[in-house]
Amino acid sequence: MKKIISSTILFLIALSAMAQMMDPVHFTSQLKLLKEGEAELVFSATIDPGWHVYSTNLGNDGPISASFNTVKMEGAEPVGKLQARGSEIKKYDKLFDMELRYFEKAVTFVQKIRFTKPQYDIDCYVEYGACNDEACLPPSEASLKAKGENKSPKVGDDRGLNKETDVKDKTDASKTPEDTIVAQNDSVSAMVAEGNDLWQPVVDELKAMGGSDNITDHSLLYILLMGFIGGLLAVCMPCIWPIIPMTVSFFLKRAKTDKKTMVSTNRQGIKDAIAYGLSIIVIYLGLGLLVTALFGSDTLNAMSTNAVFNIFLFVLLVVFALSFFGWFEIKLPDSWANAVDTKASTTSGLLSIFLMAFTLVLVSFSCTAPIIGLLLVETTTSGNWLAPALGMFGFALALALPFTLFALFPAWLKQAPKSGSWMNMLKIVLGFIELAFALKFFSVADLAYGWHLLDREVFLSLWIVIFVLLGAYLCGWLKFQSDEIGGEINKPMPVVCIMGGLVSLAFAIYMVPGLWGAPCKAVSAFAPPMNTQDFNINTKVVEAKFTDYDEGMAAAKAQGKPVLIDFTGFGCVNCRKMEAAVWTDAKVADMLSDDFVLISLYVDDKTPLKEPFEVTDANGNTKTLRTVGAKWSYLQSSKFGANAQPFYVVLDNNGKPLTSSRAYDEDIAEYIKFLKKGLDNYAKYRD
């Protein structure tokens, strides 16, 4: 048994180590010169065992196809399409309902080009998708840069493009003065190299000023608490609550008990009860670490605003909600639970207890899957690699606690409520809540990509409908099929339910003024920002006049005002809370409007840059920035040494901090002190 425990610990440690970064595909690239003024751009990959990379031209309805993309291609042009070389595997996939083509172990992607000038400058990349049997990574890139001279006599033949003047005329004609300005603004590396103070790092200065509280600690505590509450709700599900007496019976057979107190009287019973609870924790904690290991911290952060991923989460939560409403049941094959249960019966010692705990996990899947799904959705979109493991630990702790206590003290079961219609009612209430949460994830994708399908008033309207229906159900005015089957169709609702229904209806009424611009602070963390509201009679809303760092800094210098930089995000929950709870304060609003130039930089803005460029991060890794959000994210990490949002910092007109930075904290008085200190130091700076 010691070997099993040690192996489990080593497995969890290994998963924790893997959680830092997943990198199953390893690319090398080269430019291979051919005859007749042609060449090949060769991208060669080795693929880790268990993973595969998809081939080219799979269509829009399938997974991510390998595709060739150019950032710059001067003096050359592509010939034909990207070719995949290797042992291609063809397999029909039921999920996509199509034949998929992919590679395992190794693959080489080749793009043929033709030189059009003796001098060439090429910057390109292959975008590809990689998956294993359990998960997929988001679209990834393998880049290639090449610059040099090709002396082939065939360069530019029969096209006249080998004449340098022709190429120059075509190039100059394609650029406008506006394009030139944008390209200069996008070149962050050039700005820093030229000594532009606006982009120079000020990490040391901020540290000397005291910095700000780390929001991560608060977020992780919230995730742990959310997981614990989810575990308590799972205990009350009809798939779990009736199993508790069976569990108690199992331990009573294994341990001697006091007939009067029904408390275990030997160490074996206590040991078994604790082992059972720890087994539940290990299983669910392993699941959380597995999620982290499969995605990694950078991937989780990128996925948090990925449109496809957020829409997938939206659909997933809607499916879970419908299952709680009783339209269908999500369950694992019965053979799985039967096989594990049989194995538990034929073994002994701690292994049998672990297998019994595993049987519980399988049997209760239909009830716990929607709760676990919502929990993992929240944790994976937090961008913190510890979040899934911590959330699942909280869930497992709450789930294991009653099983362990009831196993230690079986007499407590006599005081526990019996199974009944209240469990079905709880499932339906959770269904409404999951439906409301689902809209949040569709909203994140909608905001990041500017679709404007779910603006603030549309979001609030849907939430009003959801919570009106929830209130009607709790008051007994609305019934579901599962209620009728249970024979409770005409039974009066308990007082507790009616009170909950009234609260839900009151909450719906509370949101109604939000349709005309009321702040609705209670939902500000979930609803889209106020600037998406089409009809808004609230004139006290604080909105940044600038969403570009360089433009805002130039305006501040011209006006002689300090700058408040607001690093935010469309999908940032705590950013919305700060805007609703702090920025709406009359004094704060006046200071932000009159005394500062407010610049809001959205780190998840998916608007493409006119000209992508490369930067080097703090770890020495080179990466290409292709979106506006990536540019502001780099600014925050390189200049200020932070990557969490919201993040506020007051700067002078040269880009130097005037006071310590500030993160999420709804203390209005402290926020006013933060702003006043910045103003006072700016006055000294000007003197």
Disulfide bonds with the S-S distance in Angstrom:
Cys131-Cys136 1.89
Cys239-Cys367 2.40
Cys572-Cys575 2.13
